[in-house]
Amino acid sequence: MRFLSKNEVFIGSIVQGTTSTRFIIYDRSARAVGSHQVEFTQFYPEAGWVEHNPMEILESVKVCIAKALDKATADGHNVDKGLKVIGLTNQRETTLVWSKSIGFPLYDAIVWMDARTSSICRKLEKELSISTYFSALKLFWLLENVEAVKEAVKTGDALFGTIDTWLIWNLTGGYDGEDLKQNKVKDVLDSMHKDAGEKGKVKDEKGEFLLRVGGGATINNLLMQIQADLLGSSVVRPTDIETTAPGAAYAAGLAVGVRTEKEENYDSTTLLTRTYNLL
């Protein structure tokens, strides 16, 4: 058992995926000091339909947070006072509508892979192909087919969002919390613009452009080499290719000043450079 330090700082990361939820606690060195994972139910009411219970997902997050905190504390980390911020990454376009007044879902969450809106896509398609993946089409289906959603929209009681919205709303007070009026969209767009503008500044010692990559697909060396060849530049792959959870934690740390943009979070990298010329 190690002694508790008053100055320990930790960042949490909620990873709410399609089949399971994880919560991971990182220290300042991006080392995981506690984690827990819970799987949840998949519902298939009809062929091509996939749904989740939003309340079950919310409960899985709470359980993961509690269990991860317990594990980190048992290992001697002062996470109760040292956990400064929590980042969140989620299953993208999974969509739901819930009641603002009572905090309950008005229908199960329609999962990103659900294909029930394929007929809507065909009606809307003209020159461009439209995918069932996107949340707007799922919302359209809910508005057309679920009476509870129709009524809540009429009375102004409906809240629409993806899983990240649902979780943040609940974890920050839910129907008892503040009604956040401030629009953060411009902040997000400004951040994206800044990030895109600085990509060309990532260079190696020769002054050549580098592309940093992460995620499961980067384990494929051939795919990384093809990408390097197509771009005509080097591709840098981190040693730990699963960067979803650390990325959410790192972004949250930046937001509250636990880390700074100048701090590097890489222990080492695998560099893949172009090895042959395109003919």
Buried (B, 14 or more C-beta within 10 A) or exposed (E): EEEBEEEBBBBBBBBBBBEEBBBBBBBBEBEBBBBBBBEBEEEEEEEEBBBBBBBBBBBBBBBBBEBBBEBBBEEBBBBEEBBBBBBBBBBBBBBBBBBBEEBEBBBBBBBBBBBBBEEBBEEEEEEEEBEBBBBEBBBEBBBEEBEBBBEBBEEEBBBBBBBBBBBBBBBEEBBEEEEEEEEEEEEEEEEEEEEEEEEEEEEEEEEEBBBBBBEEEBEEEEBBBEBBBEEEBBBBBBEEBBBBBBBBBBBBBBEEEBBEEEEEBEEEEEEBBBEEEEE
